[in-house]
Structures are given as C-alpha cells and as structure tokens.
C-alpha cells in the first residue's frame, strides 16, 4: 500500500518477526524460510504493479479522501504496535532506553 511503511505492513500481516528471525540466522531452516517468503515476494511485486495503477487513478479523482484513508491506515496500526511493544518489555525498551 503506497504511503505505508513496509515494516508497518509486515507487522500487520504477521511476517515481521519471521522475517527478522530468517535474516538473523540465514542457515537455520533456510529452505523452509525461502519457501515461505517466495509467495510473499510474488505478492509484493504483483501488489506494486497492480495497485499502483489503482492508486494513481484514485488519487487523481479523490485526493482528499485517499489521503485521509492512508492516515487512518497508519493510525490504525498504533494499537497493535503498542500491544506488541508491551509483550516485549514496553516502548522504551524497544527504542533502547
């Protein structure tokens, strides 16, 4: 979704932790992880190609509406991020304080 951070979307879809574990230790269950991330990569490419046409048309016709929609999508991720931060010791610990 253009305008949203890839990291935020990874958290929303539940693949962020899997991606970090895979990248943190590439040799551990390498082929299992590759098989998991192939569809993710294909979806990433198709999403960019197909959705970019839709977004270009939509922003041309309904700019204010879609700006508010994207702001709402970003703001809507805060509760889940806050919950996940609480499970890992709180927001301050995550940011290194």
DAVENFEN-V207218 format. One record per residue. N is the residue number from 1. PSI is psi in whole degrees, -180 to 180 (NA if undefined). OMEGA is omega as a letter, one per 30 degrees, with the letter a starting at -180 (* if undefined). Layout:
{{N/PSI/OMEGA} {N/PSI/OMEGA}}
This chain:
{{1/113/a} {2/139/l} {3/-15/l} {4/143/l} {5/139/l} {6/-34/l} {7/-41/l} {8/-44/l} {9/-37/l} {10/-39/l} {11/-45/a} {12/-42/a} {13/-1/l} {14/22/a} {15/-3/a} {16/-50/a} {17/-41/l} {18/-41/a} {19/-42/l} {20/-41/l} {21/-41/l} {22/-48/a} {23/-27/l} {24/-27/l} {25/85/a} {26/-29/a} {27/-18/a} {28/115/l} {29/47/a} {30/-55/a} {31/-33/l} {32/-43/l} {33/-40/l} {34/-44/l} {35/-33/l} {36/-41/a} {37/-11/l} {38/-50/l} {39/-33/l} {40/-44/l} {41/-41/l} {42/-44/l} {43/-37/l} {44/-50/a} {45/-47/l} {46/-40/l} {47/-43/l} {48/-47/a} {49/-47/a} {50/-44/a} {51/-26/a} {52/-35/l} {53/-43/l} {54/-46/a} {55/-40/l} {56/-45/l} {57/-44/a} {58/-43/l} {59/-30/l} {60/-38/a} {61/-33/a} {62/57/a} {63/-49/a} {64/-42/l} {65/-48/a} {66/-29/l} {67/-46/l} {68/-38/l} {69/-46/a} {70/-39/l} {71/-42/l} {72/-38/l} {73/-41/l} {74/-47/a} {75/-32/l} {76/-17/l} {77/-16/a} {78/-44/l} {79/-42/a} {80/-37/l} {81/-40/l} {82/-42/l} {83/-46/a} {84/-37/l} {85/-39/l} {86/-34/l} {87/-22/a} {88/21/l} {89/6/l} {90/166/a} {91/-40/a} {92/-38/l} {93/-37/a} {94/-39/a} {95/7/l} {96/18/a} {97/NA/*}}
